[in-house]
Amino acid sequence: MLIQFSVENFKSIREEQTLSMVKAVGNKMSNNYYNPHAPSVPELLKTAVIYGANASGKSNLLKAIFQMVSILKSSFNKELDEDIDVTPFLFNPTSKCEPTTFNISIVIDLLDEDVVKPTLVEYGFLADGKQVYEEWLSVYPKGREQAWFHRIYDGKEAQYSWSESSFFKGQKSTWKENTRSDQLFLSTAVHLNSKQLKPIYDALVDNIVIISNDRIGDNYTKDFCKFDEKGKNLVLALMQHADVDVDDIVIKKPKIKSINFPKGMPLDIQERLTEQLHKQEKVYFVHIDNEGNEIEIMLEEESDGTQKVFEFSSLILISLMKGGMLVIDEFNKSLHPDLVRFLVKLFNSDQNTANGQLVFTTHETSVLRRDLLRRDQIWFCEKSKNKTTNLFSLSKFTSRDDGREDVEEYYLHGRYGAKPIISDFIFHNTTEGSLEEVSKL
């Protein structure tokens, strides 16, 4: 469960920007937030949407979450001469030489006095392409901080200074000795068998799913359906409730009569490709015609929107059933606005039994209509004149009519900012040659 995420000096983000899932004042839309039952943690939101013009930096915020997780996941097996994959803010001579900062606060289940309890955990690090300069992990099992470890690089001494808590157990000296300056201690300790840190590492690496592409392929959901009949029925039910026309889902190997290979392709390659195609399973949607006959249509022949709903459905269902965080960039692509609203409403409902969280960017403004999201669930990204990204919540703005304003209409009219400023485009007479002449080039 995400409490908040902060990033500084990453791509278009120069100053620290923070996305918070903490519920603001007010008890409207009680299904949209929940109590995590962790000491010192307030009520948290189930969903958040980020709006902004193209190139405003909203995708960079999601990429920052992905990059933090990716660096942690790959750190232990990182090659010695391989750069840490961070990109600082490049439009400033100072910032492009400084490290990037990632910091995340989450709630996860940790063992405390032989009892598993929801616990606040804060983890972060500073790094550039060559080195980790600082890394910290604090745990709050009873609401008070236990700083399990904190390492800071001393440039003058060319070494790290360490501070640790007595609550942090294990072979700490061994883990330190095996952590290079370009690696994360959390990753090293877990890979060298720290059972105490493993739940924290797993929560960061496995429970945060980031989708940055419009399409992700059908393998996730295909495997989910194949695992057992219940999984397939859940996917089928979700798609039917989303008004997708399908009566059943079948996964099987396609019947391939013949394959037309390019002339001159070696026979051994043709045989290998033929074998692979015969082994590959395909997804078919079953439709019942007017006479009760079953008509099977391959998934790839369905509409782009239908394919996308199928591809995403397993990740959505897992988040609803098991919790965790689902992050989607440009959620609206290929999806009808009503379908986007349906899926957001699903996360903001009692069907979200594990309090899974959905964070997404979109240009589709129907999500802003007053019956779906609280003000603190709506965020905006705007790029300033010095090319830096600024992130801010709608709750920053004072409501002019006690929260009853038409947020969609206000946003479209630029009242909150975070919109493209478009001016008329005119072919000036100063252009060499007439427009008619230029068009012939």
HELIX and SHEET records of a PDB file:
HELIX    1   1 SER A   30  ASN A   32  5                                   3    
HELIX    2   2 LYS A   58  SER A   74  1                                  17    
HELIX    3   3 SER A   95  CYS A   97  5                                   3    
HELIX    4   4 LYS A  172  GLU A  177  1                                   6    
HELIX    5   5 PHE A  185  HIS A  191  1                                   7    
HELIX    6   6 LYS A  198  ASP A  206  1                                   9    
HELIX    7   7 ASN A  219  PHE A  227  1                                   9    
HELIX    8   8 GLU A  229  HIS A  241  1                                  13    
HELIX    9   9 LEU A  267  LYS A  279  1                                  13    
HELIX   10  10 LEU A  299  GLU A  301  5                                   3    
HELIX   11  11 ASP A  304  LYS A  322  1                                  19    
HELIX   12  12 PRO A  337  PHE A  347  1                                  11    
HELIX   13  13 THR A  365  LEU A  368  5                                   4    
HELIX   14  14 ARG A  375  GLN A  377  5                                   3    
HELIX   15  15 LEU A  394  LYS A  396  5                                   3    
HELIX   16  16 VAL A  407  LEU A  412  1                                   6    
HELIX   17  17 LEU A  435  SER A  439  1                                   5    
SHEET    1   A 7 GLN A  17  SER A  20  0                                        
SHEET    2   A 7 LEU A   2  GLU A   8 -1                                        
SHEET    3   A 7 THR A 100  ASP A 112 -1                                        
SHEET    4   A 7 VAL A 115  ALA A 127 -1                                        
SHEET    5   A 7 VAL A 132  TYR A 140 -1                                        
SHEET    6   A 7 GLN A 146  ASP A 154 -1                                        
SHEET    7   A 7 GLN A 159  GLU A 164 -1                                        
SHEET    1   B 2 TYR A  33  TYR A  34  0                                        
SHEET    2   B 2 LEU A  44  LEU A  45 -1                                        
SHEET    1   C 6 ILE A 208  ILE A 211  0                                        
SHEET    2   C 6 MET A 325  ILE A 328  1                                        
SHEET    3   C 6 GLN A 357  THR A 361  1                                        
SHEET    4   C 6 THR A  47  GLY A  52  1                                        
SHEET    5   C 6 ILE A 378  LYS A 383  1                                        
SHEET    6   C 6 THR A 389  SER A 393 -1                                        
SHEET    1   D 3 ASP A 248  LYS A 252  0                                        
SHEET    2   D 3 LYS A 282  ILE A 288 -1                                        
SHEET    3   D 3 GLU A 294  MET A 298 -1                                        
END                                                                             
